[in-house]
């Protein structure tokens, strides 16, 4: 079991926010340009960029400049340390990324078409 909370804290902090979870769900489908990631949210591009920075610092996404466009890519293996840590409690099964994808797709279908996240500090 991993005993390094500094490795886990950024992952759990990133997953704690509903906007960031929605972004991860969007990136399950394919890489996306930052402007496309921002489109469904009722917040500024700067606020979305802050969310993307948190996800990148946690290792959950990577960003790549292609020409003048910055693209975001999901890094699903980054969830492994959190999964291993939770397994140590014996109450959690390993993260099934296919099941996670189905769950996030369901969440997105049931969410309003335009997601309006709380504006606390964005």
N, C-alpha and C positions, 0 to 999 in steps of 0.2 A: 504494500500500500504506500502510495506517495505521501511523504510527510512534509512536503514543501508547500506551505500555504501561500507563499508569494507567487508560486506558479499557478495556483488554483484561483486565487482571489480575482485576478483580472478576468478570468473566464466567467466565474459566477457573477461578478459585477456587470459584465457585458450582457449576460443572459437575463439579468434582473429587470431590464427595461423593455416594455412592450414594443416600443418602436424598433429597438435593435433586434428583437426576436422576429418581428415582421420583416425586417431587412434580410435576415438570414433565410427566412422562408422564401422570399423573392429570389434570392441567389441560389436556392436549390435547383431552380430550373436551368439557369445558364448564367454566364458572366453578364454583367450589366454596366453600362456607363453610369457615372455618378448622377448625371441629370435624369436618367431613367429611374434610378433608385429613388430620387427625390420626388418624382412626379406624383405618386399617390398620397403624399403626406402634405398636410396643411401647416407647413413650417418652412422657414427660409433654407436656402441651399447651405448657408453657413451652419445652421443647426444640424442638418443632415450630415454635413462634413464632420462635425464633432462626434456624432454617433458612429460614423464610419471609422474615425480615428480610434475610438474606444474598442471597436470590433477588431481593428488591425493590431492594436497594442496587445490584445488578448490572443492574437494569432488566429482568430476565427475567420478572418478574411485577409486577402492580399489585394494590393492595388498595383496597377501597372499603367503607365502612360503609353498610349498608342496614338502617335501623332499629337493632336491637341486635346485628345479625350482621355480621361482617366477611367479605367475599367476596374470593377470590383469582382473578385472571385471568392467563392466559399472555400474554406479550408477545413473540411469535415473532420480530418484526423486530429485537429486541435481539441476536439471534445474528449479525446481518449483519456487524458489525465484526470478529468473530472469524473468520467465513467469509472475508471479504476479506483479512484478515491471513494466514490459512492458504494462500489462493490464491497469495500472493506467493512461496511456496516452490515452487510448480509441482508439488507432489506431491498436492495436495488439490483435489477438485472443489468447486464451490460447494455450500453446504448446500442439499440438497433437503429441504424441510420435510415433504413427503409421505413420503419415504423415512425421515426421522427419526421420524415418527409411527409408521410400520410397525415400525421397529426397537424403539422404546420399548414398543409394544404387545406385541411378541414377548417382550421382556425381562420385562415384567410378568406375562405368562401363564406363563413358565417359573419365575418367582420364587415362593417360598412364599407362601401366601395371606396370612399376616400377616408383614410384613417386620420383621425385628429388626435394626436397625442397630447398629453398634458404639457403645458408650456412652462414647466418649472425649470427655470435657469437655462433654457435653450437659447 
